[in-house]
Amino acid sequence: MERFEHDLIHAIGEHRSSGIIIDVGALDVLDSFGSRTLHDIAEMSRLRGAITVIVGIQPDVAYAMVELGMQADAMHTALDLEEGLAYLGRLARQPSVTSARLGAPR
């Protein structure tokens, strides 16, 4: 997870990414380390100018994330990849998101 986090944050700058989608659909369980890492990735991505959308959260994983007290303020969620891509597209077109990314006053 730490290597993924490191590589992803560097790739955002290298590819000038404005958004990322992380699909966690294959996860049956999410521990506190995994929850914290997802939150950290979303926050670091935001600081690098990219919007994070987490997709595919299984019901048990959602329950565990809430029980672990995970703060989801830095990331957005969608049901699946298709909805995540549409959501990311809508977020990218919002003036407040685009202005904040370009450094313009809000």
C-alpha atoms as an extended CHARMM CRD file, in Angstrom:
* protein
*
       106  EXT
         1         1  MET       CA              0.0000000000        0.0000000000        0.0000000000  PROA      1               0.0000000000
         2         2  GLU       CA              2.8170000000        2.4130000000        0.8290000000  PROA      2               0.0000000000
         3         3  ARG       CA              4.4890000000        1.8230000000       -2.5230000000  PROA      3               0.0000000000
         4         4  PHE       CA              1.1750000000        2.2990000000       -4.3390000000  PROA      4               0.0000000000
         5         5  GLU       CA              0.6400000000        5.5410000000       -2.4280000000  PROA      5               0.0000000000
         6         6  HSD       CA              4.1190000000        6.8200000000       -3.2800000000  PROA      6               0.0000000000
         7         7  ASP       CA              3.9380000000        5.8440000000       -6.9520000000  PROA      7               0.0000000000
         8         8  LEU       CA              0.4520000000        7.2890000000       -7.3940000000  PROA      8               0.0000000000
         9         9  ILE       CA              1.3020000000       10.6630000000       -5.8580000000  PROA      9               0.0000000000
        10        10  HSD       CA              4.3410000000       10.9800000000       -8.1180000000  PROA      10              0.0000000000
        11        11  ALA       CA              2.3410000000        9.8810000000      -11.1840000000  PROA      11              0.0000000000
        12        12  ILE       CA             -0.1980000000       12.6760000000      -10.5670000000  PROA      12              0.0000000000
        13        13  GLY       CA              2.5070000000       15.2630000000      -11.1960000000  PROA      13              0.0000000000
        14        14  GLU       CA              4.2260000000       13.3290000000      -13.9560000000  PROA      14              0.0000000000
        15        15  HSD       CA              0.9910000000       12.9250000000      -15.9420000000  PROA      15              0.0000000000
        16        16  ARG       CA             -0.5840000000       16.2130000000      -14.7750000000  PROA      16              0.0000000000
        17        17  SER       CA             -3.6370000000       14.2600000000      -13.6420000000  PROA      17              0.0000000000
        18        18  SER       CA             -6.6770000000       16.1950000000      -12.5070000000  PROA      18              0.0000000000
        19        19  GLY       CA             -8.4580000000       13.1600000000      -11.1080000000  PROA      19              0.0000000000
        20        20  ILE       CA             -7.9140000000        9.5840000000      -10.0160000000  PROA      20              0.0000000000
        21        21  ILE       CA            -10.2410000000        6.6780000000       -9.4680000000  PROA      21              0.0000000000
        22        22  ILE       CA             -9.3900000000        3.8990000000       -7.0490000000  PROA      22              0.0000000000
        23        23  ASP       CA            -11.4780000000        0.7350000000       -7.3940000000  PROA      23              0.0000000000
        24        24  VAL       CA            -11.6600000000       -1.1920000000       -4.1200000000  PROA      24              0.0000000000
        25        25  GLY       CA            -14.3100000000       -3.6260000000       -5.3500000000  PROA      25              0.0000000000
        26        26  ALA       CA            -12.0450000000       -6.6320000000       -4.7900000000  PROA      26              0.0000000000
        27        27  LEU       CA            -11.5850000000       -5.8200000000       -1.0990000000  PROA      27              0.0000000000
        28        28  ASP       CA            -13.6860000000       -7.8970000000        1.2830000000  PROA      28              0.0000000000
        29        29  VAL       CA            -12.0380000000       -6.3740000000        4.3440000000  PROA      29              0.0000000000
        30        30  LEU       CA            -10.4560000000       -3.0140000000        5.0480000000  PROA      30              0.0000000000
        31        31  ASP       CA             -8.4090000000       -2.5690000000        8.2070000000  PROA      31              0.0000000000
        32        32  SER       CA             -7.4030000000        0.6770000000        9.8750000000  PROA      32              0.0000000000
        33        33  PHE       CA             -4.1290000000        0.8180000000        7.9120000000  PROA      33              0.0000000000
        34        34  GLY       CA             -5.9540000000        0.4550000000        4.5930000000  PROA      34              0.0000000000
        35        35  SER       CA             -8.5680000000        3.0310000000        5.5820000000  PROA      35              0.0000000000
        36        36  ARG       CA             -5.9100000000        5.4900000000        6.6800000000  PROA      36              0.0000000000
        37        37  THR       CA             -3.9330000000        4.9090000000        3.4820000000  PROA      37              0.0000000000
        38        38  LEU       CA             -6.9940000000        5.6080000000        1.2980000000  PROA      38              0.0000000000
        39        39  HSD       CA             -7.6470000000        8.7990000000        3.2370000000  PROA      39              0.0000000000
        40        40  ASP       CA             -3.9990000000        9.8470000000        2.9520000000  PROA      40              0.0000000000
        41        41  ILE       CA             -3.9610000000        9.1570000000       -0.7970000000  PROA      41              0.0000000000
        42        42  ALA       CA             -7.0860000000       11.2780000000       -1.2650000000  PROA      42              0.0000000000
        43        43  GLU       CA             -5.6400000000       14.1220000000        0.7980000000  PROA      43              0.0000000000
        44        44  MET       CA             -2.2330000000       14.0460000000       -0.9070000000  PROA      44              0.0000000000
        45        45  SER       CA             -3.9170000000       13.8800000000       -4.3150000000  PROA      45              0.0000000000
        46        46  ARG       CA             -6.0470000000       16.8920000000       -3.4120000000  PROA      46              0.0000000000
        47        47  LEU       CA             -2.9310000000       18.7950000000       -2.3980000000  PROA      47              0.0000000000
        48        48  ARG       CA             -1.3700000000       17.8460000000       -5.7660000000  PROA      48              0.0000000000
        49        49  GLY       CA             -4.4550000000       19.1690000000       -7.5940000000  PROA      49              0.0000000000
        50        50  ALA       CA             -6.2760000000       15.9050000000       -8.3230000000  PROA      50              0.0000000000
        51        51  ILE       CA             -9.7490000000       14.8160000000       -7.3120000000  PROA      51              0.0000000000
        52        52  THR       CA            -10.0170000000       11.2920000000       -5.8580000000  PROA      52              0.0000000000
        53        53  VAL       CA            -13.0540000000        9.0920000000       -6.4100000000  PROA      53              0.0000000000
        54        54  ILE       CA            -13.2110000000        5.7310000000       -4.6240000000  PROA      54              0.0000000000
        55        55  VAL       CA            -15.4390000000        3.1760000000       -6.3650000000  PROA      55              0.0000000000
        56        56  GLY       CA            -16.6580000000       -0.3370000000       -5.6590000000  PROA      56              0.0000000000
        57        57  ILE       CA            -16.9320000000       -0.1220000000       -1.8780000000  PROA      57              0.0000000000
        58        58  GLN       CA            -18.6100000000       -3.3250000000       -0.6950000000  PROA      58              0.0000000000
        59        59  PRO       CA            -21.2760000000       -3.0310000000        2.0570000000  PROA      59              0.0000000000
        60        60  ASP       CA            -19.0730000000       -4.6980000000        4.6970000000  PROA      60              0.0000000000
        61        61  VAL       CA            -16.1570000000       -2.4500000000        3.7670000000  PROA      61              0.0000000000
        62        62  ALA       CA            -18.3650000000        0.6560000000        4.0430000000  PROA      62              0.0000000000
        63        63  TYR       CA            -19.4650000000       -0.5040000000        7.4850000000  PROA      63              0.0000000000
        64        64  ALA       CA            -15.8510000000       -1.0780000000        8.5570000000  PROA      64              0.0000000000
        65        65  MET       CA            -14.7830000000        2.3450000000        7.2680000000  PROA      65              0.0000000000
        66        66  VAL       CA            -17.4660000000        4.0210000000        9.3670000000  PROA      66              0.0000000000
        67        67  GLU       CA            -16.6420000000        1.8950000000       12.4080000000  PROA      67              0.0000000000
        68        68  LEU       CA            -12.9570000000        2.8140000000       12.0620000000  PROA      68              0.0000000000
        69        69  GLY       CA            -13.9040000000        6.4890000000       12.0480000000  PROA      69              0.0000000000
        70        70  MET       CA            -12.4920000000        7.1100000000        8.5870000000  PROA      70              0.0000000000
        71        71  GLN       CA            -12.8740000000       10.7240000000        7.5090000000  PROA      71              0.0000000000
        72        72  ALA       CA            -14.0350000000       10.7940000000        3.8970000000  PROA      72              0.0000000000
        73        73  ASP       CA            -13.8430000000       14.5700000000        3.4930000000  PROA      73              0.0000000000
        74        74  ALA       CA            -10.9390000000       14.5360000000        1.0100000000  PROA      74              0.0000000000
        75        75  MET       CA            -12.4480000000       11.9590000000       -1.3140000000  PROA      75              0.0000000000
        76        76  HSD       CA            -15.5860000000       11.2570000000       -3.2400000000  PROA      76              0.0000000000
        77        77  THR       CA            -17.2510000000        7.8890000000       -3.7460000000  PROA      77              0.0000000000
        78        78  ALA       CA            -19.3280000000        6.2200000000       -6.4420000000  PROA      78              0.0000000000
        79        79  LEU       CA            -20.9490000000        2.8270000000       -6.7780000000  PROA      79              0.0000000000
        80        80  ASP       CA            -18.8330000000        1.5150000000       -9.6680000000  PROA      80              0.0000000000
        81        81  LEU       CA            -16.2540000000        2.5650000000      -12.2570000000  PROA      81              0.0000000000
        82        82  GLU       CA            -18.8210000000        3.8440000000      -14.7620000000  PROA      82              0.0000000000
        83        83  GLU       CA            -20.4840000000        6.0750000000      -12.1670000000  PROA      83              0.0000000000
        84        84  GLY       CA            -17.0700000000        7.1100000000      -10.8530000000  PROA      84              0.0000000000
        85        85  LEU       CA            -15.9620000000        8.3120000000      -14.2720000000  PROA      85              0.0000000000
        86        86  ALA       CA            -19.1980000000       10.2580000000      -14.7460000000  PROA      86              0.0000000000
        87        87  TYR       CA            -18.8900000000       11.7510000000      -11.2600000000  PROA      87              0.0000000000
        88        88  LEU       CA            -15.2730000000       12.7320000000      -11.8590000000  PROA      88              0.0000000000
        89        89  GLY       CA            -16.2970000000       14.4020000000      -15.0980000000  PROA      89              0.0000000000
        90        90  ARG       CA            -19.0160000000       16.4000000000      -13.3340000000  PROA      90              0.0000000000
        91        91  LEU       CA            -16.6480000000       17.4520000000      -10.5390000000  PROA      91              0.0000000000
        92        92  ALA       CA            -13.9890000000       18.5420000000      -13.0240000000  PROA      92              0.0000000000
        93        93  ARG       CA            -16.5060000000       20.8060000000      -14.8030000000  PROA      93              0.0000000000
        94        94  GLN       CA            -17.6010000000       22.5980000000      -11.6220000000  PROA      94              0.0000000000
        95        95  PRO       CA            -16.2420000000       26.1720000000      -11.5740000000  PROA      95              0.0000000000
        96        96  SER       CA            -15.1800000000       25.9950000000       -7.9170000000  PROA      96              0.0000000000
        97        97  VAL       CA            -13.1410000000       22.8350000000       -8.4940000000  PROA      97              0.0000000000
        98        98  THR       CA            -11.5850000000       24.1350000000      -11.7140000000  PROA      98              0.0000000000
        99        99  SER       CA            -10.8090000000       27.5290000000      -10.1580000000  PROA      99              0.0000000000
       100       100  ALA       CA             -9.2650000000       25.9650000000       -7.0720000000  PROA      100             0.0000000000
       101       101  ARG       CA             -7.1390000000       23.6770000000       -9.2560000000  PROA      101             0.0000000000
       102       102  LEU       CA             -5.8980000000       26.5910000000      -11.3520000000  PROA      102             0.0000000000
       103       103  GLY       CA             -5.1220000000       28.6750000000       -8.2880000000  PROA      103             0.0000000000
       104       104  ALA       CA             -7.8400000000       31.2510000000       -9.0130000000  PROA      104             0.0000000000
       105       105  PRO       CA             -9.6180000000       32.8750000000       -6.0810000000  PROA      105             0.0000000000
       106       106  ARG       CA            -12.8460000000       31.1890000000       -5.0330000000  PROA      106             0.0000000000
